[in-house]
Amino acid sequence: RTRPRRSQSPRPAMEAAADEAARAEELEALQAMYGSELTLSPEDPSELSILVPLTLDDGGCEVVQAGADSPRAVRHLQLTLHVRLPKAYPSEEAPLFAVVSPWLDPESKGAELLSGMRELWEAIRPAPVVAAWAEHLRLEAAPAAGAGPLAIGDDEERDAAPVEGGVVVRAPAPASAAFKAVVDEDARRTGLEAGAVIARCGICMEDVLGSSCVAFAQCPHRFCRACLKVYFEEHIARGDASDIGCPECRVPLLPTEVAAAADPELAEAHERRALQSALAGMEDVTWCPLTHCQAPVVLEAGEHGGYDQLAQCPACRHAFCTLCRRTWHGYGPCTNFRQQWERADDSEKALLRDRFGEAVVAEIQSQVFIEEATQKCPGCRAAVEKNGGWCAGRARGGRPGVWRGG
């Protein structure tokens, strides 16, 4: 919308100069008050924008991306006040303005805000009003307690230029981008608040700035970085990869939380050990047997059930036997697996049968039976089983022999 034309007689030079001085003084005050939140238009020096931050009480509110159904709780919102200062401001004319927000409803809350801003101008004119408008928005624009989730995002094109009498406009932006901007701004300002408060370290019991502390995602406890650095490094040096938790409540910590205080090399070692500890509990994961590699290797399913005897490291391409963990020697049982089978109890044998398949287990059992129930023919070395009769007999080659052991 454009400002309607007015037929005006030329203004006295003294009034024009007084208005210009008042605008310059107000602009200087606004720059001191809002700093980086104030933006001046490079094309028109009479136009400016102020980002107005809102901090919500009573637990904040929920926001939801338009068209989605997963709300997020936030405690911080913001809106933008666009202003154009006419030449007869502040002595005669009010500023043109627009209130722009991705979440503010123009029909209900917006109409209430506009009415309050117009009343403010009538109450303080001809004094400058822009700072009072920004403060009015900061105090009055917050959604009512208990209101439903605020829908974020509006793809419809709308003109957000300042107009006479003011207007409230839904910021035209894709829903996903607008929602992300709202959530990111809430996270940024929450972090700034945390950094400005005084917190007590739960280890040394000293009061330190929140910006010098590390906060954990799964618990409310805070500790200064110096104390956590010593705590983490002692655990990592002992190899307690899976046992590093909050010093107070022992809740498990994320690798990024450990990295926030520990030296980079130790943090990397902890992350590697934590990964190894997690993968060790997975039945279908083993490790490359080469000492210089040790990368995790996912086992493939075997033809006869269980897992394939052949595995290949994805990092160094080394092929090895999953039974004996030696360089690949072809399919079939190996000495290491037989020893494992012979030492196993019934439950362990059931697990081995499931993991490596019935064919490999049957081959091992066949070898054990041949060694325990047969003897070698002294001539051809064929396995001979005695199933009855005399101790003297002949093997397949016809050579006579005597069964040892009676």
Beta strands, then each sheet from edge to edge (+ up, - down):
strand 1: 38-40
strand 2: 47-55
strand 3: 61-65
strand 4: 72-74
strand 5: 76-84
strand 6: 96-101
strand 7: 150-152
strand 8: 168-170
strand 9: 198-200
strand 10: 207-209
strand 11: 213-215
strand 12: 222-224
strand 13: 285-287
strand 14: 296-298
strand 15: 310-312
strand 16: 319-321
strand 17: 374-376
strand 18: 383-385
strand 19: 392-394
strand 20: 400-402
sheet 1: 1+ 2- 5+ 6- 8-
sheet 2: 4+ 3- 7-
sheet 3: 9+ 10-
sheet 4: 11+ 12-
sheet 5: 13+ 14-
sheet 6: 15+ 16-
sheet 7: 17+ 18-
sheet 8: 19+ 20-
end
